[in-house]
Amino acid sequence: MTTQISDTIVYRGCSYDLVGVEGTGFFDPRDYCLDLEAFDAMCNRGYLARYKICGGRIRLDMLKLSCEDTSLFPDPLFGARLIPHQACYREGKEPIMFTGGLLAASGLIIDCEMPEGSHPAMNYTTVYELLFDLGKLTKAFDRSAEMAELRAAAEAKQEGRSETSTPADYDGCFDRVYRGAF
């Protein structure tokens, strides 16, 4: 499977790839009965989103959808207005009522195709775990040191110097278990 393009999030003025999501209330096209088509091999979900944390709340900054007919799209969506000829939403004014956690990562250091279609969190130099309650950012943890330790353990295992670095080793890194994190 081709490595998939990640959604992104702007946090503290910097852009990060979303490499893990766990929770409820995040954008899911199925919640709106949207039948989307793949953009291409690198975006088979049919949508690409950018989120932004403003005033401690998560908002939809941009959402590009792959669909010919925009007549069924909700307008507005999270306070963002639809631009029909672009099948795109921009600059949402309302917070997304997301409760859960996100893994925001930057500095991809291992650029190879992953069988799952996305890069795991440990392949990034900077990883933040962001926790939300009804759209409000409640906690943020810098998990970069833990990811560096996992990379070192994986390298040691690959070189035959260690037996560790199995998925069980990831359990203590984050506050919760994330889809797409590993």
N, C-alpha and C positions, 0 to 999 in steps of 0.2 A: 504494500500500500504506500502511496506517495505521502510524504510528510505533509500534514495539513497546516494551512495558515491559521494562526491563533487569533482569537479575539484579543483586544488590548484594553488596558485600563490606564488612565492618567492618575498617578498618585504622587503627591508632593511635587507637582510640576514635571514629572518624568513619565515617559511611556513604558509600560511593561506588558509582556505577553501574559495572558491568562493561561496557566498550565494546570490548574486544578480548580474544581467547583464542587461545593457540597452545600446543599440547603434548598430552600423553597422560595419562590417568588421571583427567580431570575428569568430573563427572557427565554421563552421556548415557543417556537412558531406553532407547535401543536396546540398550545393554549388558545390560539386565535384561528384554528382550523386553516392555517395557511399551507398550501401545497407548493413547496419550493423545489426548484431544480438545482442541480449542482452548477456552480459557476464554471468550474473546470476540475481537473484531477486534484488540485491543491485546496479546493474548497467544496467538498462534496455535500456539506450540510445545506448549502443554498443560501447562506447568510453570513455576514461578517459584521461584527459589532465593535464599537469602541465605547467604553464607559469612562466616566470621570468622577472623581470624588471632589465635591465642592461643598464647603461649609460643613464637612463631616458627614455628608450624605452622598450615596451613589446615584448617579444619573446616567441616562442614555445620552451619549454625546453624538453618536452616529450609528445608524443601522442600515446596511445595504442588503437588499433582498433580491434574489434571483427568481424573477417571475415576470411573465409577459403582461398579465392582467392585474393591475393594481386596484381595480374597483372593489375588491373584497378586503383590502387592507384597512385596519382600523385607523381612524384619523381624528384626534391625535393618539399617539402611543407614548405613554409615560411623559406626556406634555410636549412631545416632539411632533412637529407637523410633517406630514407626508409631502414629498416632492415627487408627484406621480411620474413624470417623464424620466426620472432617475431611479424610481423604485427605492427611494432612500428617505430616511428620517434623519433630522439633524437637530442638535442642541435641545435635548429634553429639559424641561423646566421642573418637572416633578421627580421626586426621588423614586427609585424602584424599591418596592417594599420587600426587599430581599433579606431573609434571615438565614445566616449560615456563614460559610467561609470561602475565601478565594485565595489562590496562590498566584501572586504577581511576580514575574521573573524577567530579568534582563541579563545581557551578557552571555549569550549562548556560546559555549566553548567546545562543544562536540557536535559538529554539524554532519549528522548521518541520518539515514532514514530509519525510523522506528517502526517495528511491526504493528504497533497500535495506531500509528498515524500521527503521533505528536511526540515532541521532545519531553522527557521526564524532567521534573524540577531540579534534580541533581545535576543536570547538564548546563545549568546557568550559574554564573558567579554571584548574582544578587537575587535573593528570593525573600519576598515578604508574605506572611500569612496575615490576611485581613479578615477580621470577624465583624459581622453586621447583625443588627437586630432591627427589623422593619425598616431597612434602608439606611440606618445610622451606623457609622463606623464606631464600634465599641472598643476594639483592641487591634493593635498591629504589632506583629513580631517579626524581627529580622531573623530569618532562618538560614542566612548565607553560610554561617560557620558550620551548621549541621550538614548542609549540602556539600561543603568542602570535605567534611569527614566521610560522608558517604562515597564521594568520588575517590578518595584515598583508599577506602576499604575495597571498593570495586576494583581499583587498579591492583591492589595487593592480591586480591583473589585471582584476577586474571593472570598475574605473574606467578601464581602458585605460592605466594607467601602467606596466605590466610584462607580460612574456610568460611569467613563471614561474608556479609553483603548479600543477604537474601532479602526478599520482600519483608520478612519479619523484622529486619533491622530498621526499616523505615517507620515502624509503628510509633516510636517515641519522638519522632521529629516534629510532628504537628499536633495541634489541638484536636483534630478530627481526621477522618479518612476521606480522601479526595478522589473523585473520578479523574482519571487522566494524569494523576500526579506521577505515576511510576510506570 
